[in-house]
Amino acid sequence: MLLTEERKLFNHLYMLLLGMKSLELLTRKSGRLKMLLTEHFCKNQVPYVCLCISSYLCSKKKKENGYEQVDQERYMNLVRSVISSKASPQTPETLFEEDNLIYGPVSKFKSPVKDVEAKIPKNWVPLVNSNKRTLPLNSDRKHLLKVGLQRHKVPSVTSVLQQTMPLDQAFYLKRWKQRMILELGKDGFAEYTKNIFLQGKLFHAALESVFLSEEVPLKEQEKDNTVSGYLASVQHVLGDISGVKALESAVHHETLHYLGLVDCVAEYRGQLCVIDWKTSEKSKPYLRNTFDNPLQVAAYIGAINHDANYDFQVNCGLIVVSYKDGSPAHPHFMDSDLCSQYWNKWLLRLEEYTEKGKNRAIETS
């Protein structure tokens, strides 16, 4: 009977030791632990056991705590805020304060984009030609211009923009091509780009028929349903266009020596504009979605103003993005101030192109 009681007492003490270890980890206060043990054993009338437990605790080697090596003064406020209340006291403001304490203040730097935009062309030429007379606006279609494109040894606007494309834009274009090749294969992607080019060509031909005959080209619609979708997309824009002066006409800047092919020069809501027709399968509701198209329009405007074949000058531009599914096109009007801004950017790209050409000539010589 006595042996059984001793076993029960031993098991009880063992469970108490386990409980004390957990309690020590939670409270981290040895004084309170001793007080709790003393009260417990006194109630059970086993004072001699306390001596055994005390000697066991004192003789046991204390384990090293990794938290003691932490800079407690630095994180005192953080620890105090966590253990001061049961509910989390953290707010967006306190989180920023903690991040500032742990990681330091946020490093603020000036965006490099502004520095690029602040560049001034070395060889600056005005957009408008002060030596050229400007005729009043009229809608006489008898003087419609369609200058043929002559293959001079000068770069085209398209080639300049392609060879000076920004790195981020070139990266996204390359990634898009890779994705399309994975999906369609090389031959399939080549066929896709060929069809896109053909659709654009048919669309421009259909628009030319509209401006010359003032009728919707039903033959083109029957010939290609894709063209009819693009034509339906631009119907609300065509109502604001009048006084067409040039269609699919070549331009050559006689001072800066570059050339291009203008889609259309006409009045849009009373403003003479270089109009560039674009086709797209994706919505482009903002001018920034058109990438380098504003620079292209500005380059064409400058070329017209410095080309002797044209007896008028242009100050504004219009980019019309039409959609294959027939949804309403997005017209992006560029006033004279906006055209001047993109004209400066075009001059910078033209200078970059010229500089690259000189470096290539040096390397090959």
Buried (B, 14 or more C-beta within 10 A) or exposed (E): EEEEEEEEEEEEBEEBEEEBEEBBEEEEEEEEBBEBBBEBBEEEEBEEBBEEBEEEBEEEEEEEEEEEEEEEEEBEEEEEBEEEEEEEEEEEEBEEBBEEEEEEEEEEEEEEEEEEEEEEBEEEBEBBBEEBEBEEEEEEEEEBBEBEBEEEEEBBBBBBBEEBBEEEEEEEEEEEEEEBBEEBEEEEBEEBEEEEEEBBEBBBBBBBBBBEEEEBBEEBBEEBEBBBBBBBBBBEBBEBBBBBBBBBBBBBBEEBEBBBBBBBBBBBEEBBBBBBBBBBEEEBEEBEBBBBBBBBBBBBBBBBBBBEEBEBBBBBBBBBBBBBEBEEBBBBBBEBEBBBEBBBBBBBBBBEBBEEEEEEEEEEE
